[in-house]
Amino acid sequence: MAEAERETTNDGGHVSVVRSKAAERTSDGNQEPERQRQLIGLAQRGETIVFPVHPRTKHALVESRLLDILKQRVHLVEPLGYLEFLHLNGHARLVLTDSGGLQEETTVLGVPCITLRHNTERPITCTQGTNQLVGNRQERILEAAWRVLTGEVAAGQVPEKWDGRAAERIIEVLLIGKGK
């Protein structure tokens, strides 16, 4: 955790966290370099970006010759364990991702999330949570990120029953079902 934790505090906590590991996104020779150029564009606007790089993504970056360019502007770190990554996300001003799981986690954490896809299997994170679907066009991503970072986007809310008490409710239903 030490390396990633240092990255979150180097300029007052202004951090964007990125996750891009889905096989269909990192194996597409055209899409991954474009996505990394978007990170460079955000870094050029002064944001500190921490990017835990998945091995498939790293391979795509080496293939596209973008790894060295990214290293100049983005804090690349090794993949993190779940708790370390959750800590990093919880202290981020913004999360850029293609991960459905992160869409849910950022909603619970109250951290704005920009999803680099055109659809989501978790629509409640957009209608009630902190998530925005923006697709993969650089202009849309940078515009959405800038709106979040300048405070123009209203905070989302945690959806009803996302309170960590699901097990209690299930037990209650099971007990009532057995004639409690």
QUIDA-V929552 format. One record per residue. RES is the residue in three letters. PHI is phi in whole degrees, -180 to 180 (* if undefined). Layout:
res=RES phi=PHI
res=RES phi=PHI
This chain:
res=MET phi=*
res=ALA phi=-54
res=GLU phi=-63
res=ALA phi=-67
res=GLU phi=-65
res=ARG phi=-60
res=GLU phi=-64
res=THR phi=-76
res=THR phi=-113
res=ASN phi=-72
res=ASP phi=-143
res=GLY phi=83
res=GLY phi=87
res=HIS phi=-80
res=VAL phi=-131
res=SER phi=-115
res=VAL phi=-108
res=VAL phi=-125
res=ARG phi=-138
res=SER phi=-147
res=LYS phi=-137
res=ALA phi=-56
res=ALA phi=-56
res=GLU phi=-68
res=ARG phi=-91
res=THR phi=-88
res=SER phi=-88
res=ASP phi=-81
res=GLY phi=-59
res=ASN phi=-88
res=GLN phi=-75
res=GLU phi=-64
res=PRO phi=-59
res=GLU phi=-63
res=ARG phi=-62
res=GLN phi=-72
res=ARG phi=-64
res=GLN phi=-64
res=LEU phi=-64
res=ILE phi=-62
res=GLY phi=-61
res=LEU phi=-68
res=ALA phi=-63
res=GLN phi=-66
res=ARG phi=-87
res=GLY phi=101
res=GLU phi=-80
res=THR phi=-85
res=ILE phi=-119
res=VAL phi=-108
res=PHE phi=-130
res=PRO phi=-70
res=VAL phi=-92
res=HIS phi=-70
res=PRO phi=-55
res=ARG phi=-65
res=THR phi=-66
res=LYS phi=-61
res=HIS phi=-61
res=ALA phi=-63
res=LEU phi=-68
res=VAL phi=-65
res=GLU phi=-59
res=SER phi=-88
res=ARG phi=62
res=LEU phi=-98
res=LEU phi=-58
res=ASP phi=-65
res=ILE phi=-67
res=LEU phi=-61
res=LYS phi=-58
res=GLN phi=-73
res=ARG phi=-124
res=VAL phi=-123
res=HIS phi=-81
res=LEU phi=-87
res=VAL phi=-128
res=GLU phi=-65
res=PRO phi=-54
res=LEU phi=-105
res=GLY phi=-68
res=TYR phi=-57
res=LEU phi=-66
res=GLU phi=-65
res=PHE phi=-68
res=LEU phi=-63
res=HIS phi=-61
res=LEU phi=-61
res=ASN phi=-64
res=GLY phi=-65
res=HIS phi=-107
res=ALA phi=-87
res=ARG phi=-83
res=LEU phi=-160
res=VAL phi=-120
res=LEU phi=-106
res=THR phi=-156
res=ASP phi=-119
res=SER phi=-92
res=GLY phi=-64
res=GLY phi=-62
res=LEU phi=-68
res=GLN phi=-61
res=GLU phi=-71
res=GLU phi=-63
res=THR phi=-66
res=THR phi=-62
res=VAL phi=-65
res=LEU phi=-78
res=GLY phi=76
res=VAL phi=-102
res=PRO phi=-58
res=CYS phi=-132
res=ILE phi=-115
res=THR phi=-97
res=LEU phi=-87
res=ARG phi=-145
res=HIS phi=-98
res=ASN phi=-147
res=THR phi=-146
res=GLU phi=-89
res=ARG phi=-129
res=PRO phi=-63
res=ILE phi=-63
res=THR phi=-69
res=CYS phi=-92
res=THR phi=-77
res=GLN phi=-122
res=GLY phi=-86
res=THR phi=-106
res=ASN phi=-94
res=GLN phi=-128
res=LEU phi=-89
res=VAL phi=-125
res=GLY phi=79
res=ASN phi=-126
res=ARG phi=-84
res=GLN phi=-55
res=GLU phi=-60
res=ARG phi=-67
res=ILE phi=-65
res=LEU phi=-64
res=GLU phi=-63
res=ALA phi=-64
res=ALA phi=-62
res=TRP phi=-64
res=ARG phi=-62
res=VAL phi=-66
res=LEU phi=-68
res=THR phi=-99
res=GLY phi=81
res=GLU phi=-82
res=VAL phi=-104
res=ALA phi=-67
res=ALA phi=-70
res=GLY phi=-84
res=GLN phi=-133
res=VAL phi=-80
res=PRO phi=-59
res=GLU phi=-55
res=LYS phi=70
res=TRP phi=-95
res=ASP phi=-103
res=GLY phi=80
res=ARG phi=-112
res=ALA phi=-60
res=ALA phi=-61
res=GLU phi=-61
res=ARG phi=-66
res=ILE phi=-64
res=ILE phi=-61
res=GLU phi=-60
res=VAL phi=-64
res=LEU phi=-63
res=LEU phi=-68
res=ILE phi=-65
res=GLY phi=-63
res=LYS phi=-97
res=GLY phi=83
res=LYS phi=-34
